[in-house]
């Protein structure tokens, strides 16, 4: 591979994995690449078509220099102060942990080489992303710096590599950018906490209702149900509840906007965080929905289910009695299963359209139609599915074991609240008011008595003045 320097020359200090991957992409994009190394003779690992020189020689070849070395090795740059005068230094380093140093790496570099323009950038793009063409990883370059011209030079390089760039402001934002690669699923923490709390509530409830009660009151050992039956019920309740939690904050936001009479007042922090993690909540709910769909087919294959079915058949033969076909129960069985399948398919559609590769092909109206309209329809179908599954169990006193209601009723609480709120928001009077508020209308505010008095006191009384 030979470089075609149609874009000019770029220098890279460091021949590690990231430096070599960046150099290869730069060569492919038409840049001439020069590596600065402590040992220029050791050039066997660098991409073909690039050059390897000493740091001082390489710095003279290009205006933009990528510093692909760790912070601990920045001291050698102080000896190159004159060579780096007026250059654009792109700091791509990351730390091993957040808050490792009191000063960000980019600000530290800026203090070592004050004559250069330091730009923090490319640290959120991995060597793997550069090698794979950024098809399987982040395509966004976050950058910051105090020199607009230097930042524009880095933005131009990012665009030449097929990457997008986002300016985060001055070099003071470098610490925030350096912490981003060290964050572990930051948007998933709240959804995972919510799921964990629901599990801590539901699992003991299911164990007490199905296992402890049977053992204490009936002397039956049903602990084997924790392997299939209880996970099936738990996944069903969690999937429905988490789906409902995705749509509850939008109703709460509408209520707050009605109360405030404006859309320009900030929501509470907890509601903001909730709304930002709705996608993650939905994906976790979809995971449990898939688990529930699989277990529905697996449970009938279990030994306990087969034994119960065989025992019922033997009892009918022994008593010479055939249970009659009940049309009502047939309708109930067919209905709740078909609604469950339809709701599950729509839930899958919601998950698919949340993928960036799919959502990017939809305009805003299409995306909103799928995620809002079809999402509420999926929630409605799954809720009715749960109602039909329970049928009349809530009317039978025997189903209230130790005064505990059947577990399926716990899965209906949040979905019913969401659907009731949605129904209220869709009523013509409320919907009209919410639509006007979201279009910019604001409720007229009453002036206080003190303000009115002060306003009256400033009214001129002299006729000449008033004229």
Secondary structure as the mmCIF struct_conf table of DSSP 4:
data_model
#
loop_
_struct_conf.conf_type_id
_struct_conf.id
_struct_conf.beg_label_comp_id
_struct_conf.beg_label_asym_id
_struct_conf.beg_label_seq_id
_struct_conf.end_label_comp_id
_struct_conf.end_label_asym_id
_struct_conf.end_label_seq_id
BEND BEND1 UNK A 6 UNK A 7
STRN STRN1 UNK A 9 UNK A 13
BEND BEND2 UNK A 16 UNK A 16
HELX_RH_AL_P HELX_RH_AL_P1 UNK A 17 UNK A 28
TURN_TY1_P TURN_TY1_P1 UNK A 29 UNK A 30
STRN STRN2 UNK A 32 UNK A 36
BEND BEND3 UNK A 38 UNK A 38
TURN_TY1_P TURN_TY1_P2 UNK A 40 UNK A 41
BEND BEND4 UNK A 44 UNK A 46
HELX_LH_PP_P HELX_LH_PP_P1 UNK A 47 UNK A 47
TURN_TY1_P TURN_TY1_P3 UNK A 48 UNK A 49
STRN STRN3 UNK A 51 UNK A 53
HELX_RH_AL_P HELX_RH_AL_P2 UNK A 55 UNK A 59
TURN_TY1_P TURN_TY1_P4 UNK A 60 UNK A 61
BEND BEND5 UNK A 63 UNK A 63
STRN STRN4 UNK A 64 UNK A 67
BEND BEND6 UNK A 69 UNK A 69
HELX_RH_3T_P HELX_RH_3T_P1 UNK A 71 UNK A 80
TURN_TY1_P TURN_TY1_P5 UNK A 81 UNK A 86
STRN STRN5 UNK A 88 UNK A 91
BEND BEND7 UNK A 96 UNK A 97
TURN_TY1_P TURN_TY1_P6 UNK A 98 UNK A 99
BEND BEND8 UNK A 101 UNK A 103
HELX_RH_AL_P HELX_RH_AL_P3 UNK A 105 UNK A 112
TURN_TY1_P TURN_TY1_P7 UNK A 114 UNK A 115
BEND BEND9 UNK A 116 UNK A 116
STRN STRN6 UNK A 117 UNK A 120
BEND BEND10 UNK A 122 UNK A 122
TURN_TY1_P TURN_TY1_P8 UNK A 123 UNK A 124
BEND BEND11 UNK A 125 UNK A 125
HELX_RH_AL_P HELX_RH_AL_P4 UNK A 127 UNK A 131
TURN_TY1_P TURN_TY1_P9 UNK A 132 UNK A 134
BEND BEND12 UNK A 135 UNK A 137
STRN STRN7 UNK A 140 UNK A 145
BEND BEND13 UNK A 146 UNK A 146
HELX_RH_AL_P HELX_RH_AL_P5 UNK A 148 UNK A 160
TURN_TY1_P TURN_TY1_P10 UNK A 161 UNK A 162
STRN STRN8 UNK A 164 UNK A 167
BEND BEND14 UNK A 170 UNK A 170
HELX_RH_3T_P HELX_RH_3T_P2 UNK A 171 UNK A 173
HELX_RH_AL_P HELX_RH_AL_P6 UNK A 174 UNK A 180
TURN_TY1_P TURN_TY1_P11 UNK A 181 UNK A 182
BEND BEND15 UNK A 184 UNK A 185
HELX_RH_3T_P HELX_RH_3T_P3 UNK A 186 UNK A 188
HELX_RH_AL_P HELX_RH_AL_P7 UNK A 189 UNK A 207
HELX_RH_PI_P HELX_RH_PI_P1 UNK A 208 UNK A 212
HELX_RH_AL_P HELX_RH_AL_P8 UNK A 213 UNK A 213
HELX_RH_PI_P HELX_RH_PI_P2 UNK A 214 UNK A 218
HELX_RH_3T_P HELX_RH_3T_P4 UNK A 223 UNK A 226
TURN_TY1_P TURN_TY1_P12 UNK A 227 UNK A 228
HELX_RH_AL_P HELX_RH_AL_P9 UNK A 229 UNK A 260
TURN_TY1_P TURN_TY1_P13 UNK A 261 UNK A 261
BEND BEND16 UNK A 263 UNK A 265
HELX_LH_PP_P HELX_LH_PP_P2 UNK A 266 UNK A 268
HELX_RH_AL_P HELX_RH_AL_P10 UNK A 269 UNK A 276
TURN_TY1_P TURN_TY1_P14 UNK A 277 UNK A 277
HELX_RH_AL_P HELX_RH_AL_P11 UNK A 278 UNK A 299
TURN_TY1_P TURN_TY1_P15 UNK A 300 UNK A 301
BEND BEND17 UNK A 302 UNK A 302
HELX_RH_AL_P HELX_RH_AL_P12 UNK A 303 UNK A 319
TURN_TY1_P TURN_TY1_P16 UNK A 320 UNK A 320
HELX_LH_PP_P HELX_LH_PP_P3 UNK A 323 UNK A 325
HELX_RH_AL_P HELX_RH_AL_P13 UNK A 327 UNK A 353
TURN_TY1_P TURN_TY1_P17 UNK A 354 UNK A 354
BEND BEND18 UNK A 355 UNK A 355
HELX_RH_AL_P HELX_RH_AL_P14 UNK A 356 UNK A 359
TURN_TY1_P TURN_TY1_P18 UNK A 360 UNK A 361
BEND BEND19 UNK A 362 UNK A 362
HELX_RH_AL_P HELX_RH_AL_P15 UNK A 364 UNK A 368
HELX_RH_PI_P HELX_RH_PI_P3 UNK A 369 UNK A 374
HELX_RH_AL_P HELX_RH_AL_P16 UNK A 375 UNK A 390
TURN_TY1_P TURN_TY1_P19 UNK A 391 UNK A 392
HELX_RH_3T_P HELX_RH_3T_P5 UNK A 393 UNK A 395
HELX_RH_3T_P HELX_RH_3T_P6 UNK A 397 UNK A 399
BEND BEND20 UNK A 400 UNK A 400
STRN STRN9 UNK A 401 UNK A 401
TURN_TY1_P TURN_TY1_P20 UNK A 402 UNK A 403
STRN STRN10 UNK A 404 UNK A 404
HELX_LH_PP_P HELX_LH_PP_P4 UNK A 405 UNK A 406
HELX_RH_AL_P HELX_RH_AL_P17 UNK A 407 UNK A 410
TURN_TY1_P TURN_TY1_P21 UNK A 411 UNK A 412
HELX_RH_AL_P HELX_RH_AL_P18 UNK A 413 UNK A 426
BEND BEND21 UNK A 427 UNK A 427
HELX_RH_AL_P HELX_RH_AL_P19 UNK A 428 UNK A 438
TURN_TY1_P TURN_TY1_P22 UNK A 439 UNK A 440
HELX_LH_PP_P HELX_LH_PP_P5 UNK A 443 UNK A 448
HELX_RH_AL_P HELX_RH_AL_P20 UNK A 449 UNK A 457
TURN_TY1_P TURN_TY1_P23 UNK A 458 UNK A 458
BEND BEND22 UNK A 459 UNK A 459
HELX_RH_AL_P HELX_RH_AL_P21 UNK A 463 UNK A 466
#
